[in-house]
Amino acid sequence: MMGVSAMSSTTAIIIPARLSSQRFPRKLLYPIAGKPLILWTAENVTHAVPEYPTYFAVEDQELVELLEGAGFNAILTGQHASGTDRIAEANKTVGADVVINIQADEPLTGARHVSKLAELMTPETSMGTLAHSIIDRATFENPNRVKVVCGRDGEALYFSRAPIPWPRDGGSESMPPMAALHLGMYAYTKPFLEAFGQLPMGELEQVEKLEQLRALENGFKIRVGLTEDPGFGVDTPEDAARLEAMLAG
């Protein structure tokens, strides 16, 4: 483990990572223009927001060796049900007061995403996340793209893989203007992470396979910030090919 020490009154980025992806096994090691995907993410984040220390919370020794060999901080954790659980364990070592969670398979996450997440964390906020307005029907109906609906106060009411809110009268021909795509980036306070790590998986979480539902089921509020930049996540080999083309262009 490289350069990890206890901190106080700080914000840190902790990126959860594992190799056992079901849809795209070992995708974090998939070569993009000759470099493993996870290293594109590591280099982009540390370049975009150098003011925040960045750590990877990983379950695989192979990833630890790759990251440390490239000069990045890696913390080996146990096996966990979600990335947030993994971050909760890692932050026992890092000790940050606010943790920003960026996904290891989203190498185009930029400074605007991180800044927006940091802005969400007021003294009254224990968890924040980002969303982007949905502009096409295919995304709205894609179960691999998570949707979120919010109240007037900007706090999440529910997250789902289903197309929500569903327009009863418009059916498949219309899409509600408030439909929002959830971006899998979060910010949390240290006390929230400590509490979350002690909670059992929720029933809704198990059905939808969405860890943020555990927070909602247990009464935590999640503040949602809207961004115009949807980022880019790699979920399939086809996504990896598109990313390589984007980087080459």
N, C-alpha and C positions, 0 to 999 in steps of 0.2 A: 504494500500500500504506500503510495507516494504522497508526501506533503500534507497529510490529513492531520489537523490539530483542532482542538476545541476552540469555538469562537463565541462571542457574545455580541448582542445588538447588531446582527448582521443579516444580510440576505444572501443566499447561495442558490445556485442551480444544481439540482440533483436529477440525473437522467437515469430512469430505470431501464434495464436491458436484460434480455435473456435470449437463448437460442431456440427454445422450443415453441416457436410460432407454428400454429396449426395450419394456417392458410398458406404460409410461405416458409417452410422449415429453414432455419439457419440463415434467414434473410439478412441479418445484420453483418454477416460475413460475405454476402454476395458482392462480387466485384463490380463497381461502377467506374468505368474508365480506368480500370486496373487497380482501384483502391476499395477496400471493404466499405460498405455503406455506413457503418457506425463511425468510421474515421472521417467521412464527409461531414457527418453531424457534429462530431467533436470539434473539428477545425472551424466549421462555420460558426458555432455558438461561441467559442472562445475568441474568435475574431470579431463577431458582431457585438458582444457585450463583455469586453475584457474587465469591466469594473466589478463583475460578480465572479467569485470563485466557482468553478464548475467541477462536479464529481459525477462519476457513474456508479450506480448501485446495481451490481450484476450478480447473477446466480451461477455463472459459468467461469471456471478458472481460465478457460481458453480466451474469453473476452478480457479478463483481467490482464493476462500476459500481452495481448494485442494492444490494449489501451496504454498500459504502463510502458510498453516498449516504444510507443509513439509519443510518450511524454505527458500523458493525461492521468488524472487521479481516478483510481478505481477502488471501490469498496466491495469486497466479496460478502454477500448476504446468504441467508438460508433461502429455502424455497418458499414462495408466498403466493397467495391467491390473486394478488393484483400488484400493479406497479406502485400504488400508493402505500400498500403494506411494506413493500421493499424499501421505499423511500423512508418510511417511518423507522425502519431498523437502521438504515444508513445514517439518518440524522442523529441517532444516539452518539455516533462518532463525530459527525460534522458539528452538531450543536448550533445550527443556524436558527435565528428567531423567526425568519420567514424563508420558506423554501419554494422555489419555482421549479415546476416539473415540466420538462420538455421531452417529447417522445424521441427515442433513439432512431426511429425510422422516418423522421421528418427533417431531412438535412437542410431545408430551405427556411426553417424558422429564423426570423430576423429580430433585430433590435426592437422594432415596433411591437412585436408580440410580447417580448419580455417586459418592455416598458409599460404596456397596457396592463399586464398581469400585476406588476408591482404597484401601479396606480390604484388597482382595485382593493388593495389590502389596507383599508382604513382601520382604525382601532376597533371598530364594530364588526369587522369582517374576519371570519376564521378560514374561509375557503373561497377562492375565486376561479373563474374559468373564462374561456373565450367562445364566441360564436360568430358565424358569418351568415348573412342573408342567403337563402337558397334561391338560385336563379333558374334552375332547370328541373323538369319533372323527373328525369332519371335519377338525379341525386336524391330527391324527395322520397322516392320509392325504394331506393337501394338499402337493403338491410345492413350492409357493411358501413353505411354512413349514418352516424348517430344524430338524431334531431333533439332539439330542446325547446320547451315552451316556458315562457317567463311571465311573471306577474308585472303589474305596473311599476313596482318598485325595482325592477331589474333583477329580481332573484328567481332562480330556477324553480319551476313547479314540477317538471318531470323531464326525464331523458328517455328516449326510446329508439330502438332500431326501426320501429314502425313509422309510417308517415303521419306525423302529428303536427298541428291539429288537423284532423281529417274533415274536409269540407262536405258535410252531409248533403247539402243541396247541389253542390257543383260536381260531386263525384270525381271521376278520373279526368275530367276535362278542365279542372281548375286547381289552383294551388293557392292557399291562403298567404297573403302578403307578409304575415308575421312568422312564417315558417323559417326556422333557423337551423343551420348546420352546426353541430357542436364540434369544436376543435379540441383535440385531446391534450390540452395544455392546462396546467393548474398552478395555483399558488396556495400555500397553506401556512398557518401559523404553527409554531412548535407545539403548543398545547393541543391543537387539533390533531396533529399527527400522533401525539402520544395517546390521545383518546381513541383515534381511529384504529390504531394498531392493536387495541385490546378488544375491539368489537368483532363478534362473529359475522360471517357472511349473511347478508340479508336475503329474504325470500325474493324480492324483486331483483336484487343483484344476481341471484342464481338463475333466474328466468331469462333476463336480458343480457347477462354477462357484462354488466356495466358497474364498475366499482363505485362511481359517484352516487348510485342509488342507495348504497349502504349509508352514506352520509344523510341523505334526505329521509330515509326510513328511521333514522335515529334522531331526527329533529334538528340537524345542522342545516343552516342556510348556506346556499351557494350563490354568490354574486356573479352575474354574467356580464361581461363586457363585449360589445360588438366591435368587430374589426372588419376592414374592407379587404384584408389580405387573408385568403383561405389557407395559405401555406400549401405544402404538397407532401403527402404521406405515401410510403411505399408498402402496399399490401400484397402485390402480385408481381410475378416476373415481368408482366406487361408494364406495370408502373415503373419498374427498375429501368426498362428500356426507354420509357418516356423521360425519366429523370436524366439518363445519360445523354439523350438528345438535347434536353434543356441546358445541361451543363456545357455541352459542346457548342451550343449556339450562342 
